[in-house]
Each structure stands twice: as C-alpha cells, then as structure tokens.
Amino acid sequence: MSAVEKFSDEYWMQLAMEQAASAAGQGEIPVGAIIVSENQIIGAGYNAPISLHDPTAHAEIQAIRQACAQLENYRMPADAVLYVTLEPCTMCVGALVHSRISRVVYGAFEPKAGSLVSARKLFETGYYNHIFDFEQSALHAACSEQLSLFFKMRREQKKQQKLQEKALNDQG
C-alpha cells in the first residue's frame, strides 16, 4: 500500500484495518474500528462476538465502549470520527447515534446488514434526533479484499475439514 498522509482518512482507515486483522487472527470476522478526536485515537476495537460470547461485540461497539470509558462520558466529543472497515449494521448505527458521533468513514459495503447505504438507509426515515455525516473510504477496495480473503480461507478450511471427516468415515 502506498504511503498516505499522516492523519488523513486513509491513515486512520489503515489503522482500522489493523484492528480487523486482529479479529481475523482470532477467527472473528475481520472488522475493525477506531474513533479519533483531535488527531488522537480515543477508542479502538475489532469484532469479537464469538470470543466474548457477546452478540453486541461488534468492532464499532468495542471502540465506542473504549472511548466512553476513556472519556468518562457516554457522549463523544463534537469532532469524533469513527473509521470502520465495514458499513455499520442497525445496532451499530443506533449506538453511534446515541454516542453522538459526528462522522463515520466506512470501508466495504455490507449488502445484507448495512444500515447507512446498503440494505437499510436508516437516516432516510427521519426518526433520529442526531444524524452524523458518513462516507465511504478511499480504501474501500482494500477493506473488501480483507473480508473476501478471510471468507475464502474459511471456506477452504471447511472444505478440508469435510475431506478429513470423509476420509475418517471411509476408514471406519
């Protein structure tokens, strides 16, 4: 990947992608998120619902929890930006609204559960008392590739497991 300007959206998204890589290393779907205020990371997280036995442990929620604990406040600073490698789901959009995030930069589209521009366009309903700005990252292709490679590897692992099980059954 080419060098990017420090503190640019691409710089922060690369750090979110590092969080996603940590998730993949634990067998979790590789989604990573960071929250930035005044050019400082105030929260970071990656998908961990499997390892934490918590369906709410999405990358965005993990980053929000960390930021709020650090700030000792349930609301974000006025300049807080979330960088996340995958378009947020409905739960995460709700948490972002409640935390008063100012802006979201997302990577890959999420055609099944994305709630900003894909499956649901929640802000078009007009029901929210806080609306944040959002846009897709210039690194969306790299974020998509990170997810695609993970799922390709997972399919290959399942295929190998089935072959091993078949070989054991054929021996028995």
C-alpha positions as CSV (number, residue, x, y, z in Angstrom):
1,M,0.0,0.0,0.0
2,S,1.3,3.4,-0.9
3,A,2.3,5.9,1.8
4,V,-0.6,8.1,3.0
5,E,-0.6,11.5,4.6
6,K,-0.5,11.2,8.4
7,F,-3.9,11.9,10.0
8,S,-5.7,11.6,6.7
9,D,-8.8,9.5,6.4
10,E,-6.7,6.8,4.7
11,Y,-4.2,6.9,7.5
12,W,-6.9,6.2,10.1
13,M,-8.6,3.6,7.9
14,Q,-5.3,1.7,7.7
15,L,-5.2,1.6,11.5
16,A,-8.8,0.3,11.5
17,M,-7.7,-2.4,9.0
18,E,-5.0,-3.4,11.5
19,Q,-7.8,-3.9,14.1
20,A,-9.6,-6.0,11.6
21,A,-6.5,-8.2,11.1
22,S,-6.5,-8.8,14.9
23,A,-10.1,-10.0,14.6
24,A,-9.2,-12.4,11.8
25,G,-6.3,-13.7,13.8
26,Q,-8.8,-14.8,16.5
27,G,-11.1,-16.4,14.0
28,E,-13.5,-13.5,14.1
29,I,-14.9,-11.8,11.0
30,P,-12.3,-9.1,10.2
31,V,-14.0,-5.8,11.0
32,G,-12.0,-3.2,12.8
33,A,-12.9,0.3,14.1
34,I,-11.2,3.3,15.6
35,I,-12.6,6.6,16.9
36,V,-10.5,9.7,16.5
37,S,-10.8,13.1,18.2
38,E,-8.2,15.9,17.9
39,N,-6.0,13.5,15.8
40,Q,-5.8,11.0,18.7
41,I,-7.3,7.6,18.9
42,I,-9.7,7.6,21.8
43,G,-11.2,4.2,21.1
44,A,-10.4,1.1,19.1
45,G,-11.9,-2.3,18.7
46,Y,-12.5,-5.3,16.5
47,N,-15.2,-7.9,16.0
48,A,-15.2,-10.3,19.0
49,P,-18.8,-11.7,19.4
50,I,-17.5,-15.3,19.2
51,S,-14.6,-15.0,21.6
52,L,-16.5,-12.8,24.1
53,H,-19.8,-14.7,23.8
54,D,-21.5,-11.4,23.1
55,P,-23.6,-10.7,20.1
56,T,-23.1,-7.0,20.6
57,A,-19.3,-7.1,20.5
58,H,-19.1,-5.6,17.0
59,A,-16.0,-3.5,16.2
60,E,-17.9,-0.3,16.4
61,I,-19.4,-1.1,19.8
62,Q,-16.0,-2.2,21.2
63,A,-14.5,1.2,20.0
64,I,-17.4,3.2,21.5
65,R,-17.1,1.4,24.8
66,Q,-13.4,2.1,25.0
67,A,-13.8,5.7,24.0
68,C,-16.6,6.3,26.5
69,A,-14.6,4.7,29.3
70,Q,-11.5,6.8,28.5
71,L,-13.6,10.0,28.3
72,E,-15.8,9.0,31.3
73,N,-18.7,10.1,29.2
74,Y,-21.4,8.3,27.2
75,R,-21.2,11.0,24.5
76,M,-18.4,11.6,22.0
77,P,-16.6,15.0,21.6
78,A,-18.0,17.2,18.8
79,D,-15.2,16.3,16.4
80,A,-15.2,12.5,16.9
81,V,-14.9,10.4,13.8
82,L,-15.4,6.6,13.5
83,Y,-13.3,4.7,10.9
84,V,-14.7,1.2,10.4
85,T,-13.8,-1.3,7.7
86,L,-17.4,-2.4,7.1
87,E,-20.6,-0.4,6.8
88,P,-22.3,-0.4,10.2
89,C,-25.4,-2.5,10.9
90,T,-28.6,-1.3,12.5
91,M,-27.4,-1.9,16.1
92,C,-24.2,-0.1,15.5
93,V,-25.9,2.9,13.8
94,G,-28.1,3.2,16.8
95,A,-25.2,3.2,19.2
96,L,-23.4,5.8,17.0
97,V,-26.5,8.0,17.2
98,H,-26.7,7.7,20.9
99,S,-23.0,8.4,21.4
100,R,-23.3,11.5,19.2
101,I,-20.5,10.6,16.8
102,S,-20.0,13.4,14.3
103,R,-18.9,11.4,11.3
104,V,-18.4,7.8,10.1
105,V,-16.0,6.7,7.4
106,Y,-16.7,3.1,6.4
107,G,-14.8,0.7,4.1
108,A,-16.7,-2.1,2.4
109,F,-20.4,-2.1,1.7
110,E,-22.5,-4.6,3.7
111,P,-25.3,-5.6,1.3
112,K,-27.1,-7.8,3.8
113,A,-27.0,-5.8,7.0
114,G,-25.5,-2.4,6.1
115,S,-27.7,0.4,7.5
116,L,-26.3,3.6,6.0
117,V,-26.4,3.0,2.2
118,S,-26.9,-0.7,1.5
119,A,-29.7,-2.9,3.0
120,R,-31.3,-0.1,5.1
121,K,-30.9,3.6,4.8
122,L,-31.9,4.4,8.3
123,F,-31.4,8.1,8.1
124,E,-33.9,8.4,5.3
125,T,-36.7,7.6,7.8
126,G,-36.4,11.0,9.6
127,Y,-36.8,9.4,13.0
128,Y,-33.4,10.2,14.5
129,N,-32.7,13.1,16.8
130,H,-29.0,13.0,15.9
131,I,-27.6,12.4,12.4
132,F,-24.0,12.0,11.6
133,D,-22.2,12.5,8.3
134,F,-20.9,9.4,6.6
135,E,-18.9,8.5,3.5
136,Q,-17.2,5.5,2.0
137,S,-13.4,5.4,2.4
138,A,-11.0,5.6,-0.5
139,L,-9.6,2.3,0.9
140,H,-13.0,0.5,0.4
141,A,-11.4,-2.0,-2.1
142,A,-8.7,-3.0,0.4
143,C,-11.3,-3.4,3.1
144,S,-13.5,-5.5,0.8
145,E,-10.4,-7.6,-0.1
146,Q,-9.6,-8.2,3.6
147,L,-13.1,-9.6,4.2
148,S,-13.1,-11.6,0.9
149,L,-9.8,-13.3,1.7
150,F,-11.0,-14.2,5.2
151,F,-14.1,-15.9,3.9
152,K,-12.2,-17.6,1.1
153,M,-9.8,-19.0,3.7
154,R,-12.7,-20.1,5.9
155,R,-14.5,-21.9,3.0
156,E,-11.2,-23.7,2.3
157,Q,-10.8,-24.7,5.9
158,K,-14.4,-26.1,5.9
159,K,-13.7,-28.0,2.7
160,Q,-10.6,-29.5,4.2
161,Q,-12.4,-30.5,7.3
162,K,-15.1,-32.2,5.3
163,L,-12.5,-34.1,3.3
164,Q,-10.8,-35.2,6.6
165,E,-14.1,-36.4,8.0
166,K,-14.9,-38.3,4.9
167,A,-11.5,-40.0,5.0
168,L,-12.1,-41.0,8.6
169,N,-15.5,-42.3,7.8
170,D,-14.2,-44.3,4.8
171,Q,-11.5,-45.9,7.1
172,G,-14.0,-46.9,9.8
